[in-house]
Amino acid sequence: MSLPKPALRPQRPHFSSGPCAKRPGWSAEAVAARAHLGRSHRAAGPKAQIREVITRTARLLGLPEGYRVGIVPGSDTGAVEMAMWTMLGPRPVDVLAWESFGEGWATDAVKQLKLPDCRVLRAPYGELPDLSAVRPEADILFTWNGTTSGARVPDAAWIPADRQGITICDATSAVFAQDLDWPRLDVTTFSWQKVMGGEAGHGVIILSPRAVARLEGHTPDRPLPKVFRLTKGGRLIEGIFAGETINTPSMLAVADALDALEWIESIGGLPAAIARADANFAALQEWVDRTPWIENLVAEPAHRSNTSVCLKIVDPAVTALDEAGQRAFVKTLCGLLEAEGVAFDIAGYRDAPPGLRIWCGATVEAADIRALTGWLDWAFAAAAASRAA
């Protein structure tokens, strides 16, 4: 049965899980006006702006004393790989994988780094592995929030406070949207393109004193490309954490990141950013709970992401299709929404089960999420009618 098109439309149809929606009121002209375009990133003004992004990030996140923040190449992926290639090796390693990026880190640990004592603890999409199985003597590599599965760890209590190894946490879709237990995190990575709504291409790496001690006390038995090197002569390169980037950054992206951080501060800082993501998720989940054709991919409520929300279609006519048929249905549904200009880029990740993935981070408005839900019902009915015709 077809439905009439809803009268209410999202003012901003940007629900992609990366790059994500810009902040409300964002202006390209305003960002460009403050960017040090055509300047060397080593000059005083540009370097000061890079340093301000670093110091604001640390302050807004409430990092403990002694934690360092650096801007590195290659987005979150570059930051995670940098940590893996420079720090892993002296201890056993437990890699937790329950979605595509965790699987990627597992592949690199096992097949590229060829770590001798490396366990991969896996779970299917929508679930978490047995967190109690991690070894206290091992280094731990995990994603805090599974961007492609919508499942996140509920907390970090499963990480031993007296652990012998270090933790490497890919938190790219969690930073500025979820409470992170910093004392239990030694290396934390993210990118500006997620919750901040910034530009892609740059990664952020946060090091605890324990991570610095690992860097300075461990010499990897493998060649390291220049963009991975965090030490020189066995000592941390402190300049990386004071605005002296390893390679040339985009000063436009730096200015955009500063704009995003100032916006977060203006709305009330980290608690307000988390509250916005929670409100967006609540608006979407309320619709899911009362809609018979859709469910959250994550069955356990405590494990559900409040940013990259992954949904599965449970209507019997769709679940009866094979995987190719289900993906074709999702493609039709998403195509209808895009043609109407009400939702862009909300199909599930290519490696995930067929379904939808809707970004609910802080830069999205709850009113737009609520407006979107009516269009989701319309598109589902239209796609189902089209298939039945």
Stockholm file with secondary structure:
# STOCKHOLM 1.0

chainA/1-389         MSLPKPALRPQRPHFSSGPCAKRPGWSAEAVAARAHLGRSHRAAGPKAQIREVITRTARLLGLPEGYRVGIVPGSDTGAVEMAMWTMLGPRPVDVLAWESFGEGWATDAVKQLKLPDCRVLRAPYGELPDLSAVRPEADILFTWNGTTSGARVPDAAWIPADRQGITICDATSAVFAQDLDWPRLDVTTFSWQKVMGGEAGHGVIILSPRAVARLEGHTPDRPLPKVFRLTKGGRLIEGIFAGETINTPSMLAVADALDALEWIESIGGLPAAIARADANFAALQEWVDRTPWIENLVAEPAHRSNTSVCLKIVDPAVTALDEAGQRAFVKTLCGLLEAEGVAFDIAGYRDAPPGLRIWCGATVEAADIRALTGWLDWAFAAAAASRAA
#=GR chainA/1-389 SS CCCCCCSCCCSCCBCCSSSCCCCTTCCHHHHHHHSCTTSCTTSHHHHHHHHHHHHHHHHHHTCCTTCEEEEEESHHHHHHHHHHHHHCSSSCEEEEESSHHHHHHHHIIIIISCCSSEEEEECCTTCCCCGGGCCTTSEEEEESBCTTTCBBCSCSTTSCTTCSSCEEEECTTTTTTSCCCGGGCSEEEEETTSTTCCCSSEEEEEECHHHHHHHHHCCCSSCCCGGGCCEETTEECGGGGGTCCSSCCCHHHHHHHHHHHHHHHHHTHHHHHHHHHHHHHHHHHHHHHTCTTEEESCCSGGGBCSSEEEEEECCHHHHTSCHHHHHHHHHHHHHHHHHHTSCBSCBCCTTSCSSEEEECCTTSCHHHHHHHHHHHHHHHHHHHHHHHC
#=GC SS_cons         CCCCCCSCCCSCCBCCSSSCCCCTTCCHHHHHHHSCTTSCTTSHHHHHHHHHHHHHHHHHHTCCTTCEEEEEESHHHHHHHHHHHHHCSSSCEEEEESSHHHHHHHHIIIIISCCSSEEEEECCTTCCCCGGGCCTTSEEEEESBCTTTCBBCSCSTTSCTTCSSCEEEECTTTTTTSCCCGGGCSEEEEETTSTTCCCSSEEEEEECHHHHHHHHHCCCSSCCCGGGCCEETTEECGGGGGTCCSSCCCHHHHHHHHHHHHHHHHHTHHHHHHHHHHHHHHHHHHHHHTCTTEEESCCSGGGBCSSEEEEEECCHHHHTSCHHHHHHHHHHHHHHHHHHTSCBSCBCCTTSCSSEEEECCTTSCHHHHHHHHHHHHHHHHHHHHHHHC
//
